[in-house]
Amino acid sequence: MATITDVCALAGVSKATVSRVINGSEQVKPKTREAVHAAMRQLGYQPNTLAQALATNTSHSIGLVLPHFESSYFGSVLHHAEQETQKAGKKLLVVNSKNSAAGEREAVETLAAQRCDAVLLYSRHLSQDELVSLQQQIQRPLLILNRRLTSSHLYSFCLDQQQVTSLAMDHLLSLGHRQIACIASPLQSETGKIRFHGYQKALQAKGIEINTNLVIESNNTLSGGYDAMNELLQTDETFTAVFASNDDMALGAIRALYDHGKKVPSDIAVIGIDNEPAAAYAIPSLSTVSLPIVTLSKDATLCALKLANKETVSVEHRVYQSELVIRESTGKQG
């Protein structure tokens, strides 16, 4: 197996020069750089990236932590983060936090141990104080997605979740619906809490009493939405519309309504959040709220890359607005 000493001998340069070429230093003449690369190719030499990272405290990589990899929503975050990272000539290392506070902490620590130059964390569970403490622990830029923060120690990129929910609820209310059921995301998550609060706030603004029998907490999945709708239909409560905290649960709910012989939207209107690709092709097509997740993901990754390159970037907390998408699943009551 070829060693760095073999590369030095073949290229006719010092070990320090070969190290500078491997680490991407600009302090090497183009002709010398090409000679080193040619020697590496000829010998089949592969640098020890872990040793490099330990020696230089950098791995020329960005870390990304996601709650899970199961939805097209997180697939989009991953896709656009990887695109921007690749264009910058760096690697993207991805870790699953398993949708828990302990998992978020462990994932960030794992990426810091891999010497990632900056870490993007899609956070649902850690408090702002815990995130600040974690950033101070890893001593690397930590950028938070999905949370509206105020700390001067962290960068954050988030959706205006109150506006997201208002768009969906105001649409249903404008159509005359007053008995609106809610299939909520897990209420231990920040997003779940904000969206449920938005549902309550919209009803209260219209003087509508909140009926807790019309609220089912579910798990953000198709099957969860299906089961939640079955549970709603087994009650004696009357409702003419359903606000689901995400598209998967809305689509699952529509299937359950179909199985019970209910028509959407003439019997019950349904609206979701996310604008998943399947929403436009469902029968009926799903009214929803389109989230600017592509723009958010790109902006956060570009910021992480600047910080990884030691550029000065002022701490900022960006908040993104969403758009209502009206399709077939909502209609005027009656």
N, C-alpha and C positions, 0 to 999 in steps of 0.2 A: 504494500500500500504506500503510495507516494506521500511524502511529508513536505512541510513548508521549506525544509532545507533543500530538498530535491528541486523545488520550484526556483529557489534562489540560485542554485548552481546552473540550471538550464537557462534562466533568464539573464544571468550575470549581474544580479543586483543583491542588495543586502536584505536581511530578514525584515528590517524596519520598513524598507520600501515595499516589500510584498504585503506586510501588514497594513500599510497605508492604502494600498490598492484594494485589498479585501474590505477595508472599512469605509471605502468610498471617499477618502480624503482628496481634496482638490490640489494638494501640494505634491502632485506627481505629474511629470511631463506626459503628454498623450502618447509619445513614442514608447516611453518606459512602461506606461500602463498596458499598452497593447502587447508588449513583449511578455509581461507577467501573465496576462490573460491567455496568451498563446501557450506559454509553458504549462499553465494549469490545465488547459484543454488537452495538450499532448500527453500529460502525465495522468490525466483523470483525477486531478486533485480536488477534493471537496473540503472547503474550510469548515472547521468545527464552530458552528454558529453559537452554540451554548457557551463555549469558551470565549468567543468574541464578545458576547453579551456581558459575561462576567467581567471581562477585562476592561470594556469600554463603558459599562453601565447603560448600554443602549442595544436594542435589537433591530432597529429600523423597522419597528412594527407598531401598529395601533391595536389596542384591545377593545373588544366589544362584548358586553354582557347583555343577554336577552333572557326574558322569563321562561321562554320555551321556543321551539322552532316549528310549531304545528300549524300556524295560520299564514295566509298570504300576507297579512299585515306585517308580521315580523319577517317574512320572506322579503318583503319590499325594503324594510330597514336594512337587512343584511345585504341585499343586492346592491343598493346604492352606496352603502358604506364601503363595500368591497370595490366597487367601480372607482370611487374617488381615491381610495388608498392605493389601488393598483396604478392609476394614472400618476400618482406621486412617487411611484417606485418603491413603495413600502408594502409590508405584509399586513394582513388583517388576521388576528387571532380571536376566535369566538368561543365563549364559554356560556353554558346554560346555568342560570341561577336557580332553576327549579321553582321559580315563583315564590320565593320566601326571603325573609330578611337575612337569615343565616346564609342562605345560598348567594345572595347579593354580595355579602361581605366576603365570603370564601372565594367567589369568582374573581372579585377585584384583587384580592391578595394573591391569587394564582397568577393573574396576568402581570402583577407587579413583580412577582418572583421570576417571571419570564423576561423581565427587563423591558416591557412595553414602554414606549416613549410617552404615551398618553392612553387613557382608558375612557371609553364611552360606556356609561351604565344606564340601561333602561330600568329605572327604579320604580317599584310599586310599594315598597315596604319600609325601607330605612327612613328614619326621621331626618330633618335637615341637620340637626346637631350630630347625629350618627354619621351622616355623610361627610360633614366637615372633619370629624375625628378620623374617619377612614382616609380622607385625602391627606391629612397631616401624617398619618401612619405610613402611607405608601410613598410619600414625597415625590409624587408625579402628578401631572395635570389630570384631574378627574372631571369629566363633563357629564352632566346628568340630563337624560332624556325623560320626558313624560312627567316632570315635576316643576311646579312653579315655585322657585326658590328666591330668597332675598340675600343670601350670604355673600359677602365680599370675597370669600375663599373658593367659591365654586362657580362654574359656568353652567347655565341651564337652558334647555330648549324644550318648550312645552306647548301643548294645544290649550286654547282657552276652553276648558271643559264646561264652564258655565254657559258659554256661548253655544257650544256644540249641543247641549241638552235643550237650550232655549229654542234653537232652530227647529228641532224635532217636535217639541211640545207645542210651540206656538203654531206650527203647521196643523197639528191635530185639532187644537182649540179653535183655529180660524175656520175649520171645516164644520164647526158646530158640535164636536164631540165634547162631552162633559164627564162621562163615565169611562175613564181611561185606566186600564190596567198597566202594571209595570213588571217587566221581567228584568230584575236588577243583576248587575255584575256582583261578584263577591264583595261584601261591604267592609271587609277588612283591608281592602286595597284603597288607595287614595282616589283613584279614578272611579271606582265603584261608589264610594261615598259622595263624591262631587256630583256624579250623574244622578244619583238617587235624590240628593238634596235639590238638584235642579228640577227634577220631576215634581217634588213636593212644592217648591217655590212657585212653579208655573201654575199649579192648581190653586194654591192659596191666593195668588194674584187675581184670580178670577172668582174668588169667594167660594171655591169648591172644597168641601170637606174631604180629607184624605181617608179613604177606606182601606185599612190595612189588609183586609181580606183580598184586595186586588193587587197586592204586592207579593211577588215570589222571588226570592233570592236564588240565583242559579250560578252556573260555572263557566259562562262564556262559550259554550260548545253547542253544536247543532242538537245533540241529544239532550243537552240541558234545557234548551229552548223548547224542544218537543215535550219533555216531561213537565216543564213548568206550565205550558199551555194546557196539557191534560189536567193538571192540578187545578188550574183556574176554571176549566169547564166543569169540573166535578163539584164546584161550589154552587150555591144558589144565587150568587151575585150576578147582576147584569152589567155588561160592559160593551161598548161599541167600538173601542179602539185599544190597541196595545202599543206601548212604548217599550222597546227592547233595547238594552244598553249596548248591544252590538249586533252586527248583521247575522252572525252565525245563529244566535239565539232567535232572532226574528225569523230566519228561514226555517229553523226547526219548529217554531210556533206555527208558521203557515202550513207546514205539513200536517201538524196535529189538527189544525182547523179543518183541513181537507178530509182527513180521516174521520172527523166527526160530522161531515156533511155541511160544514159552514163555508160560506163564500166570502172571499176577500176581494174587494173591500166592502161589498154590499151589506154583509152581515157584520163583519168586524174588520176595521182597518188596522194595518200593521206598519210600523216604521222602525228602522234600525239605525245604527251608527257604524261607520267605517267606509262604506262604499266598496265592499269587497268585490272582486271581479264577478263572482257568481250572482251578485245582487241584480245586475242588469239582465241576466238570462233566466232568472227564476220565473215561474208562472204562478201568480202574476209577478211581474218585475217589482223589485223592492224599492220603495221610497226610503231614503237614507240621508245621512249627513256625510259628505265627502271630506276627509281629513287630509291636510297638506303634508302627509308623512314623507313624501319624496323630497320636498323642499327642506323640511326639518332635518331629515337624515343627512342630506348633502351639506347643509349649513353646519351642522354639528361636526361632521367628519372633516370638513375643510378647516374648521377652527382647531380641531384636535391635531391636524397635520401642521398647522402653523406653530402651535405650541410645541409639538414634537421637534420642530426645526429651530426651536429656541427664539422664535419671533415674539415680539412683545404684542400681546393681545389683551386689551382691557377686559376685565371681568364684565360679563353681560348676562342678562336673563331675557331671552327672546320668547315672545308669546305669539302663537300663530292662530289666525282666524280660519274657520271652516265654512263650507257652503252646503246649502240644502239642495238635494237632488230629488225632485218629485217624479215618481213613476206610478205604476198601476196599483200598488198595494194600499194606497190611501185614497179616500174618496169622500164626498159629502155624505153626512149621516142621513139615513132615512130612505 
